[in-house]
Amino acid sequence: MGGDDNREKLIEKLNGALGWEMRAATLYAHYAAYVKGLYRLHLKPYFEAEAAESMMHANTVRGAIVKLGGVACTDRDPTEIVHTTDYTKMLDEAMKTEIRAARSYREILGLDGLDDELHDAIEQIAFAEERAVEELKQLL
């Protein structure tokens, strides 16, 4: 596979991660607004922090796409965001989201075309996603 093909594949995967981060930000903001009861005391700030982290990740990925000469997507991933007020369902949906995000960043790290700076930035996001999975395991 040539250099341009590698770059295009990398940009495509980064755009997938960007769309997923935008979806995650929406999911977490939605759940922060709808979590009820005693669990709200802990989960509302947790969901708000995750929404903010997703936006930071999206900004990093967007910057990587621009650096590679690509065009960053502007739409979130179309995967349904399940509306619920059941905190266990919210956490389950968050777990699915974080597992998929971690997997997508690991796939990106396996591709050619990332310079050291971009590799380090994506690797840091991958670690954050993996930590989120571990944290959610503790909450479930």
PyRosetta script that sets phi, psi and omega in degrees:
from pyrosetta import init, pose_from_sequence

init()
pose = pose_from_sequence("MGGDDNREKLIEKLNGALGWEMRAATLYAHYAAYVKGLYRLHLKPYFEAEAAESMMHANTVRGAIVKLGGVACTDRDPTEIVHTTDYTKMLDEAMKTEIRAARSYREILGLDGLDDELHDAIEQIAFAEERAVEELKQLL")
pose.set_psi(1, 132.5)
pose.set_omega(1, -177.4)
pose.set_phi(2, -77.7)
pose.set_psi(2, 171.7)
pose.set_omega(2, -178.8)
pose.set_phi(3, -58.9)
pose.set_psi(3, -44.0)
pose.set_omega(3, 179.1)
pose.set_phi(4, -65.4)
pose.set_psi(4, -38.1)
pose.set_omega(4, 177.6)
pose.set_phi(5, -64.7)
pose.set_psi(5, -41.5)
pose.set_omega(5, 177.0)
pose.set_phi(6, -60.8)
pose.set_psi(6, -46.0)
pose.set_omega(6, -178.4)
pose.set_phi(7, -63.1)
pose.set_psi(7, -43.9)
pose.set_omega(7, 179.9)
pose.set_phi(8, -64.3)
pose.set_psi(8, -41.2)
pose.set_omega(8, 178.0)
pose.set_phi(9, -63.7)
pose.set_psi(9, -42.0)
pose.set_omega(9, 179.1)
pose.set_phi(10, -63.9)
pose.set_psi(10, -45.3)
pose.set_omega(10, 178.4)
pose.set_phi(11, -62.3)
pose.set_psi(11, -40.3)
pose.set_omega(11, 178.2)
pose.set_phi(12, -61.1)
pose.set_psi(12, -45.5)
pose.set_omega(12, 179.7)
pose.set_phi(13, -67.0)
pose.set_psi(13, -39.1)
pose.set_omega(13, 177.6)
pose.set_phi(14, -64.7)
pose.set_psi(14, -39.7)
pose.set_omega(14, 176.8)
pose.set_phi(15, -64.3)
pose.set_psi(15, -36.4)
pose.set_omega(15, 175.1)
pose.set_phi(16, -61.5)
pose.set_psi(16, -44.0)
pose.set_omega(16, 178.4)
pose.set_phi(17, -66.1)
pose.set_psi(17, -38.2)
pose.set_omega(17, 178.6)
pose.set_phi(18, -62.6)
pose.set_psi(18, -47.3)
pose.set_omega(18, 177.8)
pose.set_phi(19, -60.8)
pose.set_psi(19, -37.6)
pose.set_omega(19, 179.3)
pose.set_phi(20, -68.8)
pose.set_psi(20, -39.7)
pose.set_omega(20, 177.5)
pose.set_phi(21, -64.1)
pose.set_psi(21, -39.4)
pose.set_omega(21, 178.1)
pose.set_phi(22, -65.5)
pose.set_psi(22, -37.3)
pose.set_omega(22, 175.5)
pose.set_phi(23, -64.6)
pose.set_psi(23, -45.1)
pose.set_omega(23, -179.0)
pose.set_phi(24, -60.7)
pose.set_psi(24, -41.6)
pose.set_omega(24, 178.7)
pose.set_phi(25, -60.4)
pose.set_psi(25, -41.4)
pose.set_omega(25, 178.7)
pose.set_phi(26, -67.3)
pose.set_psi(26, -45.2)
pose.set_omega(26, 179.2)
pose.set_phi(27, -57.2)
pose.set_psi(27, -49.4)
pose.set_omega(27, -177.1)
pose.set_phi(28, -68.1)
pose.set_psi(28, -39.6)
pose.set_omega(28, 177.3)
pose.set_phi(29, -63.6)
pose.set_psi(29, -39.9)
pose.set_omega(29, 178.7)
pose.set_phi(30, -62.6)
pose.set_psi(30, -47.9)
pose.set_omega(30, -178.3)
pose.set_phi(31, -67.6)
pose.set_psi(31, -33.9)
pose.set_omega(31, 176.3)
pose.set_phi(32, -61.1)
pose.set_psi(32, -36.1)
pose.set_omega(32, 179.8)
pose.set_phi(33, -74.9)
pose.set_psi(33, -29.1)
pose.set_omega(33, -172.0)
pose.set_phi(34, -104.7)
pose.set_psi(34, -9.4)
pose.set_omega(34, -179.6)
pose.set_phi(35, -66.9)
pose.set_psi(35, 137.3)
pose.set_omega(35, -173.4)
pose.set_phi(36, -124.3)
pose.set_psi(36, 167.1)
pose.set_omega(36, 171.1)
pose.set_phi(37, 74.7)
pose.set_psi(37, -163.0)
pose.set_omega(37, -177.8)
pose.set_phi(38, -58.3)
pose.set_psi(38, -34.4)
pose.set_omega(38, -177.6)
pose.set_phi(39, -65.5)
pose.set_psi(39, -21.1)
pose.set_omega(39, 179.7)
pose.set_phi(40, -58.5)
pose.set_psi(40, -35.7)
pose.set_omega(40, -177.7)
pose.set_phi(41, -56.9)
pose.set_psi(41, -37.2)
pose.set_omega(41, -179.8)
pose.set_phi(42, -97.3)
pose.set_psi(42, -41.2)
pose.set_omega(42, -171.0)
pose.set_phi(43, -79.2)
pose.set_psi(43, -31.3)
pose.set_omega(43, 178.1)
pose.set_phi(44, -59.2)
pose.set_psi(44, -52.7)
pose.set_omega(44, 177.9)
pose.set_phi(45, -63.6)
pose.set_psi(45, -33.9)
pose.set_omega(45, 177.5)
pose.set_phi(46, -62.2)
pose.set_psi(46, -49.6)
pose.set_omega(46, 179.8)
pose.set_phi(47, -63.7)
pose.set_psi(47, -39.5)
pose.set_omega(47, 178.5)
pose.set_phi(48, -63.4)
pose.set_psi(48, -41.6)
pose.set_omega(48, 178.4)
pose.set_phi(49, -65.4)
pose.set_psi(49, -39.2)
pose.set_omega(49, 178.5)
pose.set_phi(50, -66.4)
pose.set_psi(50, -37.5)
pose.set_omega(50, 176.8)
pose.set_phi(51, -62.1)
pose.set_psi(51, -44.5)
pose.set_omega(51, 179.1)
pose.set_phi(52, -64.7)
pose.set_psi(52, -40.7)
pose.set_omega(52, 178.3)
pose.set_phi(53, -63.8)
pose.set_psi(53, -40.1)
pose.set_omega(53, 178.3)
pose.set_phi(54, -61.5)
pose.set_psi(54, -38.3)
pose.set_omega(54, 178.0)
pose.set_phi(55, -67.5)
pose.set_psi(55, -37.8)
pose.set_omega(55, 176.6)
pose.set_phi(56, -64.6)
pose.set_psi(56, -42.6)
pose.set_omega(56, 177.6)
pose.set_phi(57, -62.6)
pose.set_psi(57, -42.8)
pose.set_omega(57, 178.6)
pose.set_phi(58, -59.4)
pose.set_psi(58, -41.2)
pose.set_omega(58, 179.6)
pose.set_phi(59, -64.7)
pose.set_psi(59, -39.7)
pose.set_omega(59, 177.6)
pose.set_phi(60, -64.2)
pose.set_psi(60, -46.3)
pose.set_omega(60, -179.3)
pose.set_phi(61, -65.1)
pose.set_psi(61, -42.6)
pose.set_omega(61, 177.9)
pose.set_phi(62, -58.0)
pose.set_psi(62, -44.7)
pose.set_omega(62, 178.0)
pose.set_phi(63, -61.4)
pose.set_psi(63, -38.5)
pose.set_omega(63, 178.0)
pose.set_phi(64, -64.1)
pose.set_psi(64, -41.7)
pose.set_omega(64, 179.2)
pose.set_phi(65, -62.1)
pose.set_psi(65, -44.4)
pose.set_omega(65, 178.7)
pose.set_phi(66, -62.5)
pose.set_psi(66, -44.4)
pose.set_omega(66, 179.9)
pose.set_phi(67, -59.1)
pose.set_psi(67, -34.6)
pose.set_omega(67, 179.3)
pose.set_phi(68, -81.9)
pose.set_psi(68, -1.5)
pose.set_omega(68, 178.8)
pose.set_phi(69, 84.4)
pose.set_psi(69, 16.3)
pose.set_omega(69, -179.0)
pose.set_phi(70, -94.4)
pose.set_psi(70, 178.4)
pose.set_omega(70, 176.5)
pose.set_phi(71, -111.6)
pose.set_psi(71, 119.1)
pose.set_omega(71, -178.2)
pose.set_phi(72, -75.6)
pose.set_psi(72, 139.3)
pose.set_omega(72, 177.0)
pose.set_phi(73, -66.9)
pose.set_psi(73, 159.0)
pose.set_omega(73, 178.4)
pose.set_phi(74, -121.9)
pose.set_psi(74, 2.4)
pose.set_omega(74, -179.6)
pose.set_phi(75, -111.3)
pose.set_psi(75, 143.4)
pose.set_omega(75, 175.8)
pose.set_phi(76, -74.4)
pose.set_psi(76, 158.2)
pose.set_omega(76, 174.8)
pose.set_phi(77, -56.6)
pose.set_psi(77, 137.4)
pose.set_omega(77, -174.8)
pose.set_phi(78, -78.3)
pose.set_psi(78, 0.4)
pose.set_omega(78, 178.9)
pose.set_phi(79, -55.2)
pose.set_psi(79, 131.0)
pose.set_omega(79, -176.9)
pose.set_phi(80, -54.9)
pose.set_psi(80, 140.2)
pose.set_omega(80, 169.4)
pose.set_phi(81, -100.3)
pose.set_psi(81, 115.2)
pose.set_omega(81, -176.1)
pose.set_phi(82, -73.8)
pose.set_psi(82, 121.7)
pose.set_omega(82, 175.4)
pose.set_phi(83, -82.9)
pose.set_psi(83, 129.4)
pose.set_omega(83, 179.0)
pose.set_phi(84, -159.2)
pose.set_psi(84, 158.2)
pose.set_omega(84, 169.1)
pose.set_phi(85, -112.1)
pose.set_psi(85, 4.8)
pose.set_omega(85, 178.6)
pose.set_phi(86, -84.5)
pose.set_psi(86, 112.2)
pose.set_omega(86, -175.1)
pose.set_phi(87, -61.4)
pose.set_psi(87, -31.4)
pose.set_omega(87, 179.3)
pose.set_phi(88, -68.0)
pose.set_psi(88, -37.6)
pose.set_omega(88, 176.7)
pose.set_phi(89, -67.4)
pose.set_psi(89, -39.1)
pose.set_omega(89, 176.8)
pose.set_phi(90, -59.0)
pose.set_psi(90, -46.3)
pose.set_omega(90, -179.6)
pose.set_phi(91, -66.5)
pose.set_psi(91, -36.3)
pose.set_omega(91, 176.9)
pose.set_phi(92, -63.7)
pose.set_psi(92, -44.0)
pose.set_omega(92, 178.3)
pose.set_phi(93, -66.5)
pose.set_psi(93, -37.0)
pose.set_omega(93, 176.1)
pose.set_phi(94, -62.9)
pose.set_psi(94, -41.8)
pose.set_omega(94, 178.6)
pose.set_phi(95, -60.9)
pose.set_psi(95, -46.4)
pose.set_omega(95, 177.9)
pose.set_phi(96, -58.4)
pose.set_psi(96, -41.0)
pose.set_omega(96, -178.8)
pose.set_phi(97, -64.9)
pose.set_psi(97, -45.8)
pose.set_omega(97, -177.5)
pose.set_phi(98, -69.6)
pose.set_psi(98, -37.2)
pose.set_omega(98, 177.5)
pose.set_phi(99, -62.6)
pose.set_psi(99, -45.4)
pose.set_omega(99, -179.9)
pose.set_phi(100, -65.4)
pose.set_psi(100, -39.8)
pose.set_omega(100, 179.0)
pose.set_phi(101, -63.1)
pose.set_psi(101, -47.1)
pose.set_omega(101, 179.9)
pose.set_phi(102, -58.8)
pose.set_psi(102, -43.5)
pose.set_omega(102, 179.3)
pose.set_phi(103, -62.2)
pose.set_psi(103, -42.1)
pose.set_omega(103, -177.6)
pose.set_phi(104, -65.9)
pose.set_psi(104, -38.2)
pose.set_omega(104, 179.3)
pose.set_phi(105, -70.7)
pose.set_psi(105, -35.2)
pose.set_omega(105, 175.9)
pose.set_phi(106, -64.3)
pose.set_psi(106, -38.1)
pose.set_omega(106, 176.6)
pose.set_phi(107, -63.0)
pose.set_psi(107, -43.0)
pose.set_omega(107, 179.3)
pose.set_phi(108, -61.1)
pose.set_psi(108, -42.9)
pose.set_omega(108, -179.7)
pose.set_phi(109, -63.8)
pose.set_psi(109, -22.0)
pose.set_omega(109, 178.4)
pose.set_phi(110, -83.3)
pose.set_psi(110, -4.5)
pose.set_omega(110, -178.7)
pose.set_phi(111, -93.4)
pose.set_psi(111, 154.5)
pose.set_omega(111, 173.5)
pose.set_phi(112, -80.9)
pose.set_psi(112, 152.7)
pose.set_omega(112, 172.3)
pose.set_phi(113, 116.6)
pose.set_psi(113, -8.8)
pose.set_omega(113, 176.6)
pose.set_phi(114, -87.2)
pose.set_psi(114, 125.6)
pose.set_omega(114, 172.5)
pose.set_phi(115, -75.0)
pose.set_psi(115, 175.7)
pose.set_omega(115, -175.4)
pose.set_phi(116, -58.7)
pose.set_psi(116, -41.6)
pose.set_omega(116, -178.7)
pose.set_phi(117, -63.8)
pose.set_psi(117, -47.0)
pose.set_omega(117, 179.6)
pose.set_phi(118, -67.1)
pose.set_psi(118, -39.6)
pose.set_omega(118, 178.4)
pose.set_phi(119, -59.0)
pose.set_psi(119, -46.5)
pose.set_omega(119, -179.7)
pose.set_phi(120, -62.7)
pose.set_psi(120, -41.9)
pose.set_omega(120, -179.7)
pose.set_phi(121, -64.0)
pose.set_psi(121, -44.4)
pose.set_omega(121, -179.9)
pose.set_phi(122, -68.6)
pose.set_psi(122, -37.6)
pose.set_omega(122, 178.3)
pose.set_phi(123, -63.7)
pose.set_psi(123, -39.3)
pose.set_omega(123, 177.3)
pose.set_phi(124, -62.7)
pose.set_psi(124, -39.7)
pose.set_omega(124, 176.9)
pose.set_phi(125, -65.6)
pose.set_psi(125, -43.3)
pose.set_omega(125, 178.8)
pose.set_phi(126, -58.3)
pose.set_psi(126, -43.7)
pose.set_omega(126, 177.9)
pose.set_phi(127, -61.8)
pose.set_psi(127, -42.0)
pose.set_omega(127, 179.3)
pose.set_phi(128, -62.0)
pose.set_psi(128, -40.9)
pose.set_omega(128, 178.9)
pose.set_phi(129, -65.9)
pose.set_psi(129, -40.3)
pose.set_omega(129, 179.2)
pose.set_phi(130, -67.2)
pose.set_psi(130, -37.1)
pose.set_omega(130, 175.3)
pose.set_phi(131, -64.2)
pose.set_psi(131, -38.2)
pose.set_omega(131, 179.2)
pose.set_phi(132, -63.0)
pose.set_psi(132, -40.1)
pose.set_omega(132, 177.0)
pose.set_phi(133, -60.4)
pose.set_psi(133, -45.6)
pose.set_omega(133, -179.5)
pose.set_phi(134, -64.5)
pose.set_psi(134, -40.2)
pose.set_omega(134, 178.5)
pose.set_phi(135, -64.1)
pose.set_psi(135, -42.2)
pose.set_omega(135, 179.4)
pose.set_phi(136, -65.3)
pose.set_psi(136, -34.3)
pose.set_omega(136, 175.3)
pose.set_phi(137, -58.3)
pose.set_psi(137, -37.1)
pose.set_omega(137, 179.2)
pose.set_phi(138, -71.2)
pose.set_psi(138, -31.9)
pose.set_omega(138, -179.0)
pose.set_phi(139, -79.7)
pose.set_psi(139, -25.6)
pose.set_omega(139, -177.0)
pose.set_phi(140, -84.0)
pose.dump_pdb("model.pdb")
